[in-house]
Amino acid sequence: MYDKYNIITQMHAAKHGTVTPEMKKVAEKEQMKIEELMELVASGKVVIPANKAHKSLDAEGIGSMLRTKINVNLGVSKDVKDYDEEMKKVMYAVDMGAEAVMDLSSHGNTEPFRRKLIRECPVMIGTVPVYDAVIHYQRDLKTLSAKDFIDVVRLHAENGVDFVTLHCGITKKTIDQIKKHKRKMNIVSRGGSLVFAWMSMTGEENPFYEYYDEILGICREHDVTISLGDACRPGCLADATDVCQIEELVRLGELTKRAWEKDVQVMVEGPGHVPLDQIAANMKVQQTICMGAPFYVLGPLVTDIAPGYDHITSAIGGAVAASAGAAFLCYVTPAEHLALPNLEDVKQGIVASKIAAHAADIAKGIKGAREIDDKMADARRELDWEKQWKYAIDPETAKRIRDDRKPENDDTCSMCGKFCAVRSMNKALQDEEIDIL
């Protein structure tokens, strides 16, 4: 019998043939047989991030053979620190259909906000504990000990976080690599740069790598999924698929295997800026090295020259990545590289990512993915505007555009008017007169 209060994880349960309530829910959502899902969870190819303390969670599965899921990054900074506004963004993201929210707050007392998220938010909650370490202790990076970092991981697990990004894959060897290979953008991962800086200043090994077994114990106890952070992800096209990125990925593959041996669920994070022609190859390399563990990608962004439009460059890369095997897309907003996103930025980022995910699911042949497109096609043929709003990813925007430029005749739009091909064909096939002028 599965007991959320015992030391057991979704992976442990699946390996032992125990069906959890979370597995049942995910199988229903994915229109999948429970036995098939359990096999994927047991093998690590699907994760169900579900901390035992997250009572409000509506569980989701993440894996390349499931619907592609979307994560939304939120949280306050020193320059923009309105927690109420961030909570509005959180609930807006939930209403828009995001399956996960990561709290990346880097200012103030973060724990009450994190607890509020766990208490009220039905989607998966993720964090990056290394960000929180400096804030939690209110001490400069150099003064923190390895134990301090591990204790913050424990705190987040106890709070109820479903997954944590941990930059375990960079070591002191990485310092030499970064200096030797002279990347154009060095390290652009915020968490990765903090770990790199701490190692550089203290001369000590990466605590998330050195004390990985202790971290696995914490994650096993609370059933926290580890998202193995890609500290060396490329921050520009010039750095894509280089030695630093691939060497770290090899280490993440080793760490994935060690986690599975402890029945701890694992996702692997992937590249940020990648030329379009390299994306599919990156996905295949990850699947091989990390033995099919779900891949979580930021974008990838396919060009470096579109500030203000990076939700579009990200959606292009995300669609290709997910169709080639990525399981989890981290949204990118128009504010990427520029500012903390506001509510409208959040909306644009979510819509772009959902389009990318849905397009990939259709390409992969995910069960049921095409159904809503076929319903939209029927609604358009019938010139049924209400049904079109029903099936649209963003019905408010679609309706607003039509209302702003209302046509003379309701069975047309203001672009074609009575020249509308759909209207003409409907009338022609019904032997009706086609009036144009």
C-alpha positions in Angstrom: 0.0 0.0 0.0 1.4 3.4 -1.0 1.8 5.8 2.0 2.9 9.4 1.4 4.2 9.5 4.9 6.6 6.6 4.5 10.1 7.0 2.9 9.0 6.1 -0.6 9.1 7.7 -4.0 7.0 7.4 -7.2 9.9 5.6 -8.7 10.2 3.2 -5.8 6.5 2.5 -5.9 6.6 1.8 -9.6 9.5 -0.5 -9.3 7.6 -2.5 -6.7 4.3 -2.7 -8.7 2.4 -0.2 -6.4 0.0 2.1 -8.1 -0.1 5.6 -6.4 -2.9 8.1 -6.7 -0.6 10.3 -8.7 0.1 7.6 -11.2 -3.7 7.0 -11.6 -4.3 10.7 -12.3 -1.4 11.0 -14.8 -2.5 7.8 -16.6 -6.0 9.2 -17.0 -4.7 12.6 -18.3 -2.4 10.9 -20.8 -5.0 8.3 -21.9 -2.5 5.7 -21.1 -2.7 2.2 -19.4 -1.5 2.4 -15.8 0.8 -0.6 -16.4 2.6 1.2 -19.3 3.0 4.4 -17.2 4.4 2.4 -14.2 7.0 0.8 -16.5 8.1 4.2 -17.7 8.3 5.7 -14.1 10.2 2.6 -12.9 12.8 3.0 -15.7 13.2 6.8 -15.1 11.8 7.8 -18.6 8.8 9.5 -16.9 8.9 11.5 -13.7 5.9 12.5 -11.6 7.2 15.4 -9.4 5.0 15.2 -6.3 6.4 16.2 -2.9 4.6 14.4 -0.1 3.9 17.8 1.5 2.3 19.4 -1.6 -1.3 18.5 -0.7 -2.9 20.8 -3.3 -1.0 19.3 -6.3 -2.8 18.1 -9.4 -0.2 15.7 -10.5 1.4 15.6 -13.9 3.9 13.3 -15.7 6.9 14.5 -17.6 8.4 12.3 -20.3 9.0 12.5 -24.1 6.1 10.0 -24.7 3.6 12.1 -22.8 2.2 15.5 -23.6 4.9 18.2 -23.6 4.7 20.2 -20.4 5.3 23.9 -19.8 7.1 25.6 -16.9 6.8 29.3 -16.0 9.6 31.0 -14.1 8.5 33.7 -11.6 9.7 35.4 -8.5 10.9 38.7 -7.1 14.2 40.5 -7.5 15.9 43.4 -5.6 14.6 45.8 -8.3 11.1 44.4 -8.6 9.9 43.0 -5.2 6.1 42.9 -5.2 5.1 39.4 -3.9 1.4 40.1 -4.5 2.1 40.8 -8.1 4.1 37.6 -8.4 1.2 35.7 -7.0 -1.1 37.2 -9.6 1.3 36.0 -12.2 1.3 32.5 -10.7 -2.4 32.1 -10.7 -2.6 33.6 -14.2 0.0 31.0 -15.4 -2.2 28.3 -13.8 -5.3 29.6 -15.6 -3.4 29.7 -18.8 -2.6 26.0 -18.6 1.1 26.0 -17.4 1.9 22.7 -15.6 4.7 24.0 -13.4 5.9 27.2 -11.8 9.5 27.8 -10.6 10.1 30.3 -7.9 13.4 32.0 -8.8 13.1 34.8 -6.2 16.4 36.4 -5.3 15.4 39.0 -2.7 13.7 39.3 0.7 12.1 36.6 2.9 11.4 33.9 0.3 10.0 31.2 2.6 6.5 32.6 3.2 6.0 33.0 -0.5 7.3 29.5 -1.2 4.9 28.1 1.5 2.0 30.0 0.0 2.8 28.5 -3.4 2.8 25.0 -2.0 -0.4 25.7 -0.1 -2.4 27.3 -2.9 -0.9 26.2 -6.2 -2.1 23.0 -7.9 0.8 22.8 -10.4 4.3 21.5 -9.8 6.5 23.9 -7.9 10.2 24.1 -8.5 13.1 26.1 -7.0 16.8 26.6 -7.3 18.2 26.3 -3.7 21.5 27.9 -4.5 19.8 31.2 -5.3 18.1 31.1 -1.9 21.2 30.3 0.1 22.6 33.8 0.0 19.2 35.3 0.8 18.3 32.8 3.5 21.5 33.3 5.5 21.9 37.0 4.5 25.6 36.4 4.0 28.0 36.8 1.1 28.6 33.8 -1.1 32.2 33.2 0.0 31.2 32.9 3.7 28.7 30.0 3.1 29.7 26.5 3.8 28.9 23.3 1.9 26.6 22.4 4.8 24.7 25.7 4.4 23.9 24.8 0.8 22.7 21.3 1.7 20.6 22.6 4.5 18.7 25.0 2.1 18.0 22.0 -0.2 16.5 20.3 2.9 14.5 23.4 3.8 12.9 23.5 0.3 12.1 19.8 0.4 10.5 20.2 3.9 8.5 23.2 2.5 7.0 20.9 -0.1 8.8 21.8 -3.3 8.2 19.2 -6.0 11.5 19.6 -7.9 14.8 21.4 -7.3 17.3 22.5 -9.9 20.8 21.5 -8.6 23.9 22.4 -10.5 25.7 19.2 -9.6 27.6 18.7 -12.9 30.3 21.3 -12.7 33.4 20.6 -10.7 36.8 22.2 -10.1 37.7 20.7 -13.5 35.1 23.0 -15.1 37.0 26.1 -13.9 40.0 25.0 -15.9 37.8 24.2 -19.0 36.1 27.6 -18.9 39.5 29.4 -18.7 41.1 27.2 -21.4 38.3 27.1 -24.0 37.4 30.8 -23.7 33.7 30.7 -24.4 32.2 33.8 -25.9 29.6 34.0 -23.1 31.3 32.0 -20.4 28.6 30.7 -17.9 25.2 32.2 -18.3 23.4 30.0 -15.8 22.7 32.1 -12.7 22.9 29.1 -10.4 25.9 27.7 -12.3 27.8 31.0 -12.0 27.1 31.1 -8.3 28.5 27.6 -7.8 31.5 28.5 -10.1 32.2 31.6 -8.1 32.0 29.8 -4.8 34.4 27.2 -5.9 36.8 29.8 -7.3 36.8 31.8 -4.1 37.0 28.9 -1.6 39.0 26.4 -3.6 36.6 23.7 -2.5 34.7 21.2 -4.7 31.1 21.8 -5.8 29.0 20.9 -2.7 26.1 19.7 -4.8 28.5 17.2 -6.4 30.6 16.3 -3.4 27.6 15.7 -1.1 25.3 14.3 -3.8 24.5 11.1 -1.8 23.3 13.2 1.2 21.1 15.2 -1.2 19.7 12.0 -2.6 18.7 11.0 0.9 16.8 14.3 1.3 15.1 13.9 -2.0 14.1 10.3 -1.4 12.6 11.1 2.0 10.3 13.8 0.6 10.0 12.5 -3.0 11.6 15.6 -4.5 12.5 15.2 -8.2 16.0 16.4 -9.0 16.3 18.6 -12.1 20.0 18.3 -12.9 21.0 21.9 -13.9 23.0 22.6 -16.9 25.5 25.2 -15.5 27.4 25.1 -18.8 24.4 25.6 -21.1 25.3 27.8 -24.1 24.3 31.4 -23.7 24.9 32.2 -27.4 25.0 30.3 -30.6 28.8 30.4 -30.7 29.0 28.3 -27.5 26.4 25.6 -28.5 27.5 22.0 -28.3 31.0 22.8 -27.1 33.3 20.8 -24.9 32.1 22.4 -21.6 28.4 21.6 -22.4 29.0 18.0 -23.5 31.5 17.2 -20.7 28.9 18.4 -18.1 26.2 16.3 -19.8 28.3 13.2 -19.4 28.6 13.9 -15.7 24.9 14.5 -15.5 24.4 11.0 -17.0 26.5 9.5 -14.3 24.5 11.4 -11.6 21.2 10.3 -13.1 22.2 6.7 -12.7 23.2 7.2 -9.1 19.9 8.8 -8.4 17.9 6.0 -9.9 19.8 3.5 -7.7 18.3 5.4 -4.7 14.8 5.5 -6.4 15.1 9.3 -6.8 13.4 10.8 -9.8 15.5 12.8 -12.2 15.1 15.3 -15.0 18.1 16.7 -17.0 18.2 20.3 -18.1 19.3 21.2 -21.6 20.8 23.9 -23.7 19.7 27.5 -23.9 20.9 29.0 -27.3 21.4 26.5 -30.1 21.4 26.9 -33.9 18.3 25.3 -35.4 20.2 22.6 -37.2 21.9 21.4 -34.0 18.8 21.0 -31.8 17.7 17.5 -32.8 21.2 16.2 -32.4 21.4 17.7 -29.0 18.2 15.9 -27.9 19.5 12.6 -29.2 22.9 13.0 -27.5 21.1 13.7 -24.2 18.8 10.7 -24.6 21.8 8.5 -25.1 24.0 9.8 -22.4 21.3 10.2 -19.8 19.5 6.9 -20.7 16.2 8.5 -21.6 15.7 10.6 -18.5 13.2 13.4 -19.3 14.9 16.5 -20.9 14.0 20.0 -19.7 15.0 22.8 -22.0 15.1 26.5 -21.9 14.0 27.4 -25.4 16.3 26.6 -27.0 16.7 30.1 -28.5 17.6 29.8 -32.2 19.1 33.3 -32.7 20.8 35.8 -30.5 19.5 39.0 -32.1 15.8 39.2 -31.0 15.6 40.9 -27.6 11.9 41.8 -27.1 10.9 38.8 -29.2 12.8 35.9 -27.5 9.5 34.2 -26.8 9.3 33.7 -30.5 12.9 32.5 -31.0 12.3 30.2 -28.0 9.1 28.8 -29.4 10.8 27.9 -32.7 13.5 26.0 -30.9 11.1 24.5 -28.4 8.9 23.0 -31.1 11.9 21.4 -32.7 13.4 20.2 -29.4 10.1 18.7 -28.2 9.4 16.9 -31.5 12.9 15.4 -31.2 12.5 14.2 -27.6 12.5 17.1 -25.1 9.7 16.6 -22.5 9.5 19.8 -20.6 9.8 23.4 -22.0 10.7 26.3 -19.8 8.9 29.3 -21.2 10.8 32.4 -22.4 9.1 35.8 -22.3 9.6 39.0 -24.4 11.5 40.4 -21.4 14.2 37.7 -21.6 17.7 39.3 -21.3 16.0 42.6 -20.5 13.9 42.7 -17.4 11.7 40.9 -14.9 8.6 39.9 -16.9 5.3 41.7 -16.1 1.9 40.1 -16.5 1.7 40.7 -20.2 5.2 39.2 -20.7 4.1 36.2 -18.8 1.1 35.7 -21.0 3.1 36.1 -24.2 5.7 33.6 -23.0 3.1 31.0 -22.0 1.2 31.3 -25.3 4.3 30.9 -27.3 5.5 27.9 -25.3 2.1 26.2 -25.5 2.0 26.6 -29.2 5.5 25.0 -29.4 4.5 22.2 -27.1 1.3 21.5 -29.0 2.9 21.6 -32.4 5.5 19.0 -31.2 2.9 16.8 -29.6 1.1 16.6 -33.0 4.4 15.8 -34.8 5.1 13.1 -32.2 1.7 11.6 -32.6 0.7 12.0 -28.9 -2.7 10.5 -28.4 -5.5 13.0 -28.7 -3.2 15.9 -29.6 -4.7 16.6 -33.0 -8.4 16.4 -31.8 -8.7 20.1 -30.9 -7.1 21.2 -34.2 -9.7 19.2 -36.1 -12.5 20.8 -34.0 -11.1 24.2 -34.8 -11.1 23.3 -38.5 -14.7 22.3 -38.3 -15.6 25.6 -36.5 -13.8 27.6 -39.2 -15.5 25.8 -42.0 -18.9 26.5 -40.3 -17.9 30.1 -39.6 -18.9 29.4 -36.0 -17.0 32.2 -34.1 -18.1 31.0 -30.6 -16.7 27.6 -31.2 -13.4 29.1 -32.5 -13.0 31.0 -29.2 -13.7 27.8 -27.4 -10.8 25.9 -29.1 -8.3 28.8 -29.3 -5.2 28.8 -27.1 -5.9 32.5 -26.3 -9.6 33.1 -27.0 -9.5 36.6 -25.4 -6.9 37.9 -27.9 -8.7 36.3 -30.9 -12.0 37.7 -29.9 -10.6 41.2 -29.2 -9.0 41.3 -32.7 -12.2 40.4 -34.4 -14.3 42.8 -32.3 -11.8 45.7 -33.0 -12.3 45.2 -36.7 -15.9 44.1 -37.0 -17.0 43.1 -40.5 -20.2 44.3 -42.1 -21.5 40.7 -42.4 -21.1 38.3 -39.5 -20.3 35.3 -41.8 -17.1 37.0 -42.9 -14.1 38.8 -41.4 -12.9 42.3 -42.3 -9.9 41.0 -44.3 -11.9 39.2 -47.1 -15.4 40.3 -46.6 -17.6 38.5 -49.2 -14.5 37.4 -51.0 -14.1 34.9 -48.1 -13.1 31.5 -49.6 -14.9 29.6 -46.8 -18.1 31.4 -47.3 -18.0 31.1 -51.1 -17.3 27.3 -50.9 -20.1 26.7 -48.4 -22.6 28.4 -50.7 -21.2 26.8 -53.9 -21.5 23.3 -52.4 -25.0 24.0 -51.3 -26.0 25.3 -54.7 -26.6 28.8 -53.3 -26.0 32.1 -55.1 -22.6 33.6 -54.2 -23.1 37.3 -53.9 -19.9 39.3 -53.8 -20.8 43.0 -54.6 
